């Protein structure tokens, strides 16, 4: 077996271990929440909301944010402190919040091979569209509040608990700014690559990579502020590569694997990395054709196929894969520099993780 194959096997085994452990932890959390959260006895909607939050949350995939939190703790400690469990719960509840609001913004009917929370409410209350929208927004807001509540109730020392809350609050506010500039980007036909990188940093990197790592380090007794620059560089590189991958897969991926319809970004008028790359390579006539499809909610599969054909004719998929590889290599190189200060085994995880993520799209 090659060194790469060995590393891949190890990462997959560790991710599977985190996924299994966390699935149990999340089940226990939602079971306890049913009695821990103060709810008026007459309310039917609140338990239904908690059920939808639980359903979406437990449909999670690889739990990469959870893995980042545990592995970050492992950079400095052989046995993670109990507070890492609280950190993991918090990052996944914040992710649930983000998914619910993303699906409202994108008007997406499915998520993780099931109905989105927004559409679950629309199906339940077909004659009350405004109430359905309001309930979905409130479900997302509740998930955000719960993500902070978990940290506030943690048994970690007060100073660590406060620092963890500050990390998650900052991550949430950065993500909201990211969502705003993401929508703003779609109003500009001339978005440059640096603006796309900025969106990826705010919308993805800061809450999906940086915050879980900061939380894991805090839970293990390390002060992440001492390593702010290197953590931010790594998170930004991973976030840009991850957003490129998501944008790539939305047009060139497999709907069964993704758990949601393909082409949603084109139908939603999203001027993402893939659209930017197509416009950079296409002829004027091809640009006109793609522009006419952008933002058309009734864009057909035939039109999407025509856009893919244009992209493939201009070498866009290969160029995007090359860019993703470059960002993965840069992130790996950043992590490799951590060996002088942190544990080898955990550093190796962060070093190889970006390359492993890139391998998954092949």
Secondary structure, DSSP 8 states (H G I E B T S, - for coil): --HHHHHHHHHHHHHHHHHHHHHHHHHHHHHHHHHHS---TT-SHHHHHHHHHHHHHHT--S-HHHHHHHHHHHTT-SS--THHHHHHHHHHHHHHHHHHHHHHHHT-SEETTEE-HHHHHHHHTTT-HHHHHHHHHHHHHHHHHHHHHHHHT--S-HHHHHHHHHHHHHHHHHHHHHHHHHHHHTT-TT--HHHHHHHHIIIIIIIIIIHHHHHHHHHTT--GGGGHHHHHHHHHHHHHHHHHHHHHHHHHS-HHHHTS-TTHHHHTT---HHHHHHHHHS-HHHHHHHHHHTT-TT--HHHHHHHHHHHHHTTHHHHHHHHHHHHHHHHHHHHHGGGGTS-HHHHHHHHHHHHHHHHTT-
